[in-house]
Amino acid sequence: MASENTSRIRGLRILMVEDEMMLAMSLEDTLRRLGCEVVMAGRLHKALKLAETEEIDGALLDVNLAGERVYPVAAELDRRGIPYVLMTGYGNDMLDADYRSCPALMKPFQADEMKRVAEATFKPD
Amino acid sequence: MPTHSTHRRKQASRQAEDVNTSAPAAAPLIVGIGASAGGLEAFKTFFAHMPADSGMAFVLVQHLAPEHKSMLAELLQRGTDMPVAEAEDGAEVAPNHVFVIPPNATLTIEHGRLGIDNPAPARAHRRPIDTFFGSLAEDQGENAVGIVLSGTGSDGSLGVRAIKEHGGLTLAQAEFDSHAQEGMPYSAAATGLVDYVLQIAEMPAKLADYRRHLATVADRKGSDGARRDAADHLQTICRLLRERIGHDFSEYKTKTLTRRIQRRMQVLQIDSVPDYIERLKAEPRQLELLFHELLIGVTRFFRDSEAWDALQQTVLPQLFKDKGASDTLRVWVPGCATGEEAWSVAMLLREAMSRREEPNPKVQIFGTDIDDGAVAMARSGRYHKPMPGLSPERLERWFVEDGDGYVPGKALREICIFSPHSLVKDPPFSKLDLICCRNLLIYLQPALQDRVLAKFHYALKPGGWLFLGQAEGVSRNAKLFGTIDKKHRLYRRSDQPTPPLSGFISSPGRSAAAPAHPSAGPVPRAGDERLDRDAREALEAYSPAWVIIDRHQEILRFSGGETRRYLEPSPGAASFNLLGIARKTLRPALRAAVRQAFADGRPVVRERVTLKTDGGSRAVTLIVKPLDQRGSELAVVAFRDEGVHDHDGTAPVAADAGNAELEQELHVTKVQLNAAISELESTNEEMKSANEEYQSVNEELQSSNEELETSKEEMQSMNEELQTVNAELISKNNDLSRANSDVQNFLDSTRIATVFLDRDLCIRNFTPDMKELFHLRESDLGRPITELAGQLQSVDLKRDVEKVLRTLAVTERDVIVKGGAASYLMRVLPYRSISDVIEGVIITFVDISERKRAEEAQARLAAIVSSSQDAIVGHALDGTILSWNTAAEKIFGYPAAEAFGRPMTMLLPEGLQDELPRLIRRMRHGQNPTPQSDVARIKRGGEEIEVSLTVSPVLGADGKLIGASTIARDIGDRKRVEEERGRLAAIIEHADDAIVSKDLDGIIRTWNAGAERLFGYRAEEVIGKPITILMPEDRDDEESGILARIRRGEVVEQYDTVRRRKDGSLVDISLSVSPIRDAAGRVTSASKIAQDISVRRAGEAHREMLLHELSHRIKNTLATVQAIVAQTLASAPDPKTFQATFQARLVALSHAHELLMQGNWQGAALRELISRLLAPYRNDQRSQWTLEGKDIEINPKATLALGMVLHELATNAAKYGALSKPAGHVEVKWQVKRDGTLHLVWAERDGPRVEKPERRGFGSRLIVDGLNHELDADVQLEYKPTGLRCTIDVALEAVASERVDE
């Protein structure tokens, strides 16, 4: 279990895009325990709206959203300069060429791993 | 053959010679020259080299035609200055003259004068050269010369022998030009008795040398023609012969020896005997020649025929008298030379036996001679005509013609045995009935004659017969042999003990001079003896009487009549012992004197020994004087009369005187007594020691006797055995003769040319057919076959034979005899003797010309049959298959081996089985059975095939029908091929793939429907066009690579490539190209098969996508499970609860997955989903839940999400709600509203009372937020007191399954 006390991302507002209900709930719980405020979306169109409008510090994006790719959301976040981490059940090489250098979590992953990647991405030193 | 009268004359001349000694030393050489064919040239050459004043006389003996007058003398006269004349009867043969034989005459010579007998004998017996040479030899001795020149046959050979025997010179022609014939000279030289074999031109010089030599040695010859100086050296030469050759001739007659040695010297032209001895020492060959010279003996059949008649009439009846089958008649012919005498005896005995009626005894004739060569000739028994002495009847009866000569027949051979044997050296034969030894003793000295006769006496049985030559006799041994026929020299053994044979083996140290008998002492020369005799007679009256005695007092000589005064024969056996016949009063003194004289070797004189006679007593002086010095054997004893015994000169008148006389006498007596006593004592001593010696000798003799007895028994038993063995051998010999005759007849009858070769490839024997094949003649026996192999073309006979000898395997070879007309099978086999020794080879030649031709014809036909495409089957009349060619194997399926011997009917279909007999019947009637027809046949395995059939008769050599031949052509095959082709074309036409063929230049030849579809071109558009129209621009070179590989016969395996369609678009294809070959296997074109692979490519892409999807889903599912674990763990109070809850949630998840799997992951039925989730809550009696609504397919996402939500609802109900009580009930209803919303209601009733929970648990969070999050659904959860109610509204398009159209 990730240690909440030492979280460097405490207080950050995070967009969490994941279509898998159980997984989304589990990630939400984890982020909240780390002291983050969570904004959630399960579908591309909702996620895109949130990415355009919400004041957020970072985002966790599941690449495959019920058959749709999450790249438009990522593009919006890039435009806004908001850091994000991609989550995928496919291998890294299945990512679009433009996003292969982005920080990524390969499903399934552990909470600690998510914490480390999230901290490194959203709160770099 | 000489006539009877010439024969007589020859005998007479021989006697004359014996008396008269030989021709005077100055007599001219008489040269006899014999010739036949080619003789004229030879004569001319001879006289061209012969000076006219040679001092020799020439007699030419030419074979002339009897009825033609000869021109020979005239012809020869032109070539010489000597007078040449035809010989006339009685003409004296003068030096420097040439005499020529007249036609039709027999020429002889006697006392230097020619004799002519007309007419000549019949041609078969005519041998004028032999006849003349024979008479020349006897008449002229060493002055005779015989020359044999060109001619055929063997005339002259016997004559040469005669001349040689009489010491003459013999020559034969050596080299031959085109005129000359080699037969006669070869035959003469082959006797081994020709001194020189020379070219004709060299002969005159040789003759001149010879004559000169004769003249120079003439003065050294004694009155008998023998050289005195030679006689002086006889001992030396004899010693040489004894040492080097091993034969002792020292006891042969000096004259004979001398003459033979002299002849050798003349031949060698050596003048002095010491020179000749040196030559003998230096050249062993000369010793051998001398040895043979010494052994020359002339013999012939029935020599002195009257003597033989006497033998036949007098002796033979006696010989056979009382002889039965079990007896043996043994005859010995010592010194048999070349055997004529032995064969003569054999003939006589055989003739006698054939006359007898009683069973005949076994006859053995032993012919022996010291000369090995002569014995070999005797044994072979090959004689040439003429055979003088042998009557035509006997020749016919007892001899067999063999080649150009005659050999004794089996009857004679059976009884004659020849072996080398020395009469002097070797032990004699024994138990003989007859010894026939003629003209041998004359060569021996008397002492040796005596020994030989003693041997004969020993060898003969009591009463055995001795048959001697005309000049021989037994007079010196009359006691041993009684004379039966003095004239013909027939004697019979007397019953006397045989005198001691003085050793069978003559020791080398033995002195030839040592006399075997006293009488053989030194013999004074004849001239001296006469003087002595005269002197003795003159002095007789004045000299004392004397006798000569030997050591044993035997008297050898008496002087004149005066001796009788001192001798006085005693009564009883006659004796010459001096002491036995001397007057008694003389004996004591005489004995003493003789003893002393022999002991001391000095003369002893005893004076005034009293001799009492009838008339008173006289005084005698005894003188004993040894004739030689000490050790001598002889002594002379003389008696000198000293007048009346007067006792010191006074008459015995007074008593004193009487006393004195008595005293004197007493004194003398005492002296004599003393001498007698001492003599007696010494004699006693001698007797004693002699007695002891005799006793020991006696013992030795006794033991020797016992040994001899034993030996005798052994010998007898051995003899028995030998006789048995002999009997066996005789019977075996008979078998062999029969077998030999069988083999001979067999070989003659085989008509197979066969030749037997020895290891050196020389011909040993051959069959008559060989004569035709190789032109072999009898005279080729012994010649190497390689000289004759020229008849065979290109055959290395020598190599074949050597190979057979090496490997012992039979070699066969076809050979063509020169000219190519005939072929022979030559077979070379090793020749194994009975003892399995390879002694050569047998070569047989079998004429195979016919077979060869037949084989060739057959091979040609067989090749045609074998290579035919049609089945050709030969069969017998009963249908049995006899031949079956390759095509038949193919068409009918039976291998030849299986078809042979089976009936043709196996090929006939049911119901047509009688076809063959019908055909045969028709053929028997001479009808041509079938024109070609198409019929059905059964192949191996039962398949029916259609063939075109022709049947023809097969006729035997006699024109009779012996079978039939069937020719069948498979026409079903042709039809099948056509069908097959149609089928293949259809397959190609309807194949999905594009199938195209093109030629080796890349021009399209065929184009199927598949190709039309794939490439868009129609067939008629592209056939004849190059295949490159299908090529995209960048692949132009691909086609050339394909064509190159096809030309090499390679297959281009399937590979992916691109082609251009008619519309210009590219199409991905998989292509394979294979070569097409014609019947000969050459590549003529190519076929290519192309497949569109764009669809396959799409499928491959889809599969890849699915795999990625699967991976994604599994990972998502695992992430979901992870989330479930996390959520369940957060809410579970204890592990047990956690386990149960977690398991239930996993089961729900897996139910949802299961349904999705069943729906091929496309979706699931809503009703089924709910039923499964609620299935645990269904009792056996009743269901606590009900479902209501039109079933819809929902997508995987909705399935999973709804599955989880409904599971939470059911779990909650089971824990707290309606399902926790038996009476409780859950109702699930759903419907799709008009606005496209799915409205689903979960309603519980009859459960426990419901209160809204204070804390929102995971379940309600999942139910409300989860569906909302995942499906954008609107979820209402109402906690009514009657029961929980959950309403879900969700857009149908979010949940409904949209089937992917693959």
Interface residues (C-beta under 8 A of the other chain):
Chain A: D19 E20 M21 M22 L23 A24 M25 S26 L27 D29 T30 M40 G42 R43 N64 A66 G89 Y90 M94 K107 P108
Chain B: H1108 S1111 H1112 R1113 I1114 K1115 N1116 L1118 A1119 T1120 Q1122 A1123 I1124 A1126 Q1127 A1130 K1197 A1201 M1204 R1261 L1262 D1265 G1266 L1267 H1269 E1270 D1272
